[in-house]
Amino acid sequence: MTRTDAAGAPRFRRRVGRTPAVLVVPAIIALAFLVLPLAGLLVRAPWATLPQRLTDPQVLTALRLSLETSTLATLLCLLLGVPLAWLLARVEFPGRRIVRALVTVPLVLPPVVGGLALLLVFGRRGLVGEWLDQAFGLTFAFTTKGVVLAEAFVAMPFLVIAVEGALRGADTRFEEAAATLGAGRWTTFRRVTLPLVAPGIAAGAVLCWARALGEFGATITFAGNFPGKTQTMPLAVYLTLEQDLDGAIVLSLILLLVSVVILAALRDRWITAP
């Protein structure tokens, strides 16, 4: 059936047939598989002692450290990842596909392997770490700086992919017009390109921050698990689980809340409107 909209243009209604049960049943099972573990946290949460547990010094210290390191890691990813995304999106060079594949490796690499790789490169006896230690006195392994480095390593691909996609989808006519008017490449990038892709950068930065906040494997391998120094929220959950189940649930609820808020805020960026 054809209808017209307010402007008089034809509008077609999608006809949806009966949904086959062979698809509905697995879909419901998949939904339950994803939702039930999260619901289990809410059901088993120690609500009566929740305020007291949230103000525990260990929880506050881990939360503060997590927020600080994930924010610093995101800033590092923005500083390095945005130029890398621009290079992949706008510059043709030999081996670009290989470089893009290497950028996405941390997405599929086991975090523990990533932590070991960081240790071999930036450790005190690593390929680069030994030189940094001797020349500048910089030590990354088993320090707070190491936490930032580990989080940036696993989170940067999220930013690069988001920004590269935004750059590829941006209208280049504005950049061409700026170049025609005499603007240099840096001026065009700063005043035209960046404002055009700002929503993509913001979305990528939030995803990057969320991934850094939840990082565990690379952090514990490269930076260790020292309270007040390298023990972030995920590491605190792991340590608390061995001693206090309710405490681990409280820490997990905090991370769950942050994840839900972030996904809700980015809904329009990763769900296509019907």
C-alpha positions in Angstrom: 0.0 0.0 0.0 1.3 3.4 -1.0 0.8 6.6 0.9 2.1 10.1 0.6 3.9 12.2 3.2 3.4 15.8 4.1 5.3 16.9 1.0 3.3 14.8 -1.3 6.0 12.3 -2.0 5.1 8.6 -2.1 5.8 6.7 1.1 6.0 2.9 1.2 5.1 0.9 4.3 7.1 -2.1 5.0 5.1 -5.3 5.2 6.2 -7.6 7.9 5.1 -11.1 7.7 4.7 -13.6 10.5 7.9 -14.1 12.4 9.0 -17.8 12.1 9.4 -19.6 15.4 12.7 -21.1 14.2 14.2 -17.6 14.5 12.2 -16.4 17.6 13.3 -19.2 19.9 17.0 -18.9 19.4 16.7 -15.1 19.6 15.0 -15.4 23.0 17.6 -17.9 24.2 20.4 -15.5 23.1 18.8 -12.6 24.8 18.4 -14.6 28.0 22.0 -15.8 27.7 23.2 -12.1 27.6 20.8 -10.6 30.2 20.6 -13.3 32.9 24.2 -13.0 34.1 23.7 -9.2 34.4 20.5 -9.7 36.2 22.3 -12.1 38.6 24.5 -9.3 39.7 21.4 -7.2 40.5 19.7 -10.0 42.3 22.7 -11.0 44.4 23.8 -7.5 45.2 24.1 -6.7 48.9 21.7 -3.8 48.8 21.5 -3.4 52.6 25.2 -2.8 52.9 25.7 -1.1 49.6 26.3 2.4 50.8 28.8 1.3 53.4 30.7 -0.8 50.8 30.8 2.0 48.3 32.5 4.2 50.8 35.2 1.6 51.6 38.6 3.2 51.2 39.8 0.3 49.0 36.9 0.7 46.6 37.3 4.5 46.4 41.1 4.2 45.8 40.5 1.6 43.0 37.8 3.7 41.5 39.9 6.9 41.6 42.9 5.1 40.0 40.7 3.6 37.3 39.1 7.0 36.4 42.5 8.7 36.3 44.3 6.1 34.3 41.5 5.5 31.8 41.2 9.3 31.2 45.0 9.6 30.7 44.9 6.6 28.4 42.1 8.2 26.4 44.1 11.5 26.1 47.1 9.5 24.8 44.9 7.7 22.3 43.5 11.0 21.1 46.9 12.5 20.7 48.2 9.5 18.7 45.1 7.8 17.3 43.5 10.8 15.5 46.5 11.4 13.3 46.8 7.7 12.6 43.1 7.5 11.6 43.6 10.5 9.3 46.6 8.8 7.7 44.6 5.6 7.1 41.6 7.4 5.8 43.1 10.1 3.6 46.6 9.1 2.5 47.4 6.4 -0.1 50.7 4.6 0.7 52.1 1.1 0.1 51.0 -1.4 2.8 48.1 0.6 4.1 46.0 -2.5 4.4 48.7 -4.2 6.4 48.9 -1.1 8.7 45.2 -1.1 9.2 45.3 -4.8 10.1 48.0 -4.2 12.6 46.0 -1.4 14.2 43.1 -3.8 14.8 45.3 -6.6 16.2 44.7 -5.6 19.8 41.0 -6.1 19.3 41.5 -9.8 18.9 44.8 -10.3 20.7 44.3 -11.9 24.1 45.0 -9.1 26.6 47.5 -11.2 28.6 49.5 -11.6 25.4 49.3 -7.9 24.9 50.6 -7.3 28.4 53.5 -9.8 27.8 54.4 -8.0 24.6 54.4 -4.6 26.4 56.6 -6.1 29.0 59.1 -7.3 26.4 59.2 -3.9 24.8 58.8 -1.4 27.6 60.0 -3.5 30.6 63.3 -2.5 32.3 65.1 -5.1 30.1 62.8 -4.6 27.1 63.7 -3.5 23.6 62.8 0.2 24.3 62.3 0.2 28.1 66.0 -0.5 28.9 67.0 2.6 26.8 64.3 4.8 28.4 65.4 3.7 31.9 69.0 4.4 31.3 68.6 7.6 29.3 65.7 9.3 31.0 65.0 7.2 34.1 61.5 6.3 32.8 60.1 3.0 34.1 56.8 1.7 32.9 56.5 -1.9 34.0 54.7 -2.3 37.4 53.9 1.4 37.7 50.9 3.6 37.3 52.4 4.8 34.0 52.4 1.2 32.9 48.6 1.0 33.6 48.0 3.9 31.3 50.2 2.4 28.6 48.5 -1.0 28.9 45.0 0.6 28.7 46.0 2.8 25.8 47.3 -0.3 23.9 44.1 -2.2 24.1 41.8 0.8 23.7 43.3 2.8 20.8 41.9 0.6 18.0 38.3 1.6 19.1 39.2 5.3 18.6 41.1 4.8 15.4 38.3 2.7 13.8 35.6 5.3 14.8 37.6 8.3 13.6 38.6 6.7 10.4 35.0 5.8 9.6 34.0 9.4 10.4 36.7 10.7 8.1 35.7 8.5 5.2 32.1 9.5 5.6 32.8 13.3 5.8 32.1 15.5 2.9 35.5 16.5 1.4 34.1 19.4 -0.5 34.5 21.7 2.5 38.2 20.8 2.7 38.6 21.3 -1.0 36.9 24.7 -0.7 39.2 25.7 2.2 42.3 24.7 0.1 41.0 26.7 -2.8 40.7 29.7 -0.6 44.4 29.4 0.4 44.2 27.5 3.7 47.2 25.3 4.4 46.9 21.6 5.2 47.2 22.1 9.0 44.7 25.0 9.0 42.3 22.9 6.9 42.6 20.0 9.2 42.3 22.1 12.4 39.4 24.3 11.3 37.5 22.2 8.8 38.3 18.5 9.2 38.2 18.3 12.9 34.8 20.0 13.3 33.4 17.8 10.6 34.4 14.6 12.3 34.0 15.8 15.9 31.0 13.5 16.6 33.0 10.5 15.5 36.0 11.6 17.6 33.7 12.0 20.6 32.1 8.6 20.1 35.5 6.9 19.6 36.9 8.6 22.7 34.0 7.4 24.9 34.4 3.9 23.6 38.1 4.1 24.1 37.6 5.3 27.7 35.1 2.6 28.5 37.5 -0.1 27.1 40.4 1.3 29.1 38.3 1.4 32.3 37.5 -2.3 31.9 41.0 -3.5 31.0 42.3 -6.4 33.0 44.6 -8.9 31.3 47.2 -6.5 29.9 47.2 -4.4 33.0 47.9 -7.2 35.5 50.5 -8.7 33.2 52.4 -5.5 32.5 51.7 -3.3 35.6 50.9 -5.8 38.3 48.2 -5.6 41.0 49.4 -3.2 43.6 46.7 -1.5 45.7 46.8 2.3 45.3 49.4 2.1 42.6 48.2 -0.3 39.8 45.1 -1.9 41.2 42.3 -0.7 39.0 38.6 -1.6 39.4 38.8 -4.9 37.3 41.8 -6.0 39.2 40.1 -5.1 42.5 37.1 -7.3 41.5 39.5 -10.2 40.8 41.3 -9.8 44.2 38.1 -9.2 46.2 36.4 -12.2 44.6 38.9 -14.5 46.4 37.9 -13.0 49.8 34.5 -11.3 49.7 31.9 -12.2 47.1 29.6 -9.4 48.1 32.4 -6.9 47.7 33.3 -8.2 44.3 29.6 -7.8 43.3 29.6 -4.2 44.4 32.7 -3.4 42.3 31.2 -5.2 39.4 27.9 -3.2 39.7 29.9 0.0 39.4 31.6 -1.1 36.2 28.2 -2.4 34.9 26.6 1.0 35.6 29.4 2.8 33.8 29.0 0.5 30.8 25.2 1.0 30.6 25.5 4.7 30.8 28.1 4.8 28.0 26.1 2.5 25.7 22.9 4.5 26.4 24.7 7.8 25.6 26.1 6.3 22.3 22.9 4.6 21.2 22.5 6.9 18.2 26.0 6.3 17.1 26.0 2.5 16.9 22.3 1.7 16.2 20.9 2.6 12.9 17.4 4.2 13.1 14.7 2.2 11.4 
